[in-house]
Amino acid sequence: MQQPYARVSAQPIDETAVRAAVASPRCGALVLFHGVIRDHDGGEQVRSLDYSAHPEAERILAALVREEVERSGVHLSAAHRVGSLAIGDAALVAAAASPHRAEAFAAIERLVERIKHEVPIWKRQHFSDGSAEWVGL
């Protein structure tokens, strides 16, 4: 089986590469998910986020993508950014392609949930009042 496209990087996410990794003339559905930094959380104004990753995060992400491809039969890819991100920046871009839309939507939802809960990437939110907090530790 071909290695899945799965990246963890401090560089801005290359959406074109994420999409290209799943493109196939057999697929009539292509679903993209963009997880972007929003300006609020829990009623507080967020000014930025910092993402940190375990050194094995990319390997774990690749294994997770591969598992989901094998389970679903859907073409999948994902990239997660680390480092300091501003409001509006993409933190996660994932893609799913399949012959029909229902399978692509279901696969992308499952993949994103698994990434959020299983890949060792943590975020620290910086609020407008100067305070900060780690999320998901």
N, C-alpha and C positions, 0 to 999 in steps of 0.2 A: 504493500500500500504506500502511496505517495505521502511524504511528510505534509501535514497540514500547514497552512499559513497561520502562524500564531506568533505574535511579536509583543514584547514588553520593552519599551524604549522611552528615553527622555526626549526624543525628537517628536515633532508633530506627526500625527498619524497620517499615513498615506492612504486615503480612502480609495484611490484608484487601484492600488495594490491589493487591498482587502477585497474589492469587487472582482478584480481580475482572477484572484485565486479560486473563485467559485464559478466563474463564467463557463457555460457549456451550451452548445447548440441544442442539446437535449432538454434544456430547462426553459420553461415558459414563465417561471416566477423567480424574481430576485428581490429579496427583502433585505434592507439595510437598517441597522440599528445604530443610532448615534447617542451615546450617553454624554451629555454636555454639562458643564459646570453652571449651576443656577445661582441666582443672587440671594437665596434665602434657604433656611432650614430650621424647622421647629420654631417658627415665629421670629427668628433672628436674621439680620441682614448679613450675608456672607460676602466677603470681599475677595477671597481667593482660597485655593486648596493646594496642599502638598500631598503627593502620592509617594509612598515608599513601597518597595517590593523586596521580598526575600530573594536571595541570589538564584534560587531554583524556580522562580515564578514563571519564567518563559517555558521551561521544560514542563512544568505542571500544566500550564495553559495549553501547550501543544498536545499533551496526553489527553486532556479533557476534550479538546476539539476532536481528536482522533476517535475517542470513545463515542462521542455524539454522532460522528459521521457513520461509524459502524452500526450504532443502534438505530439511527433513523434512515440511513441511506441518502441523506440530503448532503449536498456540498456545503461545507461550513468553513469560515475563517474568522479570525478575531485579532485585534490589536489593542493593547492597553498602554496608555501613557503614564509615565512616572515623572516626578519632579514638581516644580511649581507651575500651577495652571491658573489662568484668569477666568473670570466669568465669560461664558460662551465658548471656551475651548472644549474640544472633544477629549474626553478621558477614555472612552471605549468606543470602538467601531467594530461591528460584527456584521457578517453577511451570510445569507443562506440562499441557495438556489436549488430548485427542484422542478420537475415537470409541471406541478400544479401548486397553487398558492397555499392551500391549507397546510400542506406538509412543510413548506418553507416558513410560514408564520409559527407553527408549533415548534419547529426545530430551533428557530432563533430565540423564541421565548425561553425554551429550556436551556439553551446554551448560555444566554445572558444571566439567568438565575444561578446556574452552576458557577459561572465565572465569579459572580458577586460573592457567593458563599464558600467557594473552594480554592480559589487562587489566592495565594498569600500576598495580597496587595492591600495596603492600609492607607487611609486618608486622614489628614489633619485639616480641619476647617479653621479659617481665620475670619473672625467676625469684625464688623464695622466698629464695634466698641473697643477693639484691641485685644480681646480675649481669643483663645483658640482651644479646640478640643479634638482629640483623636476619636475617630468613628470606627466601630467594628473591632476594637481590640478586646 
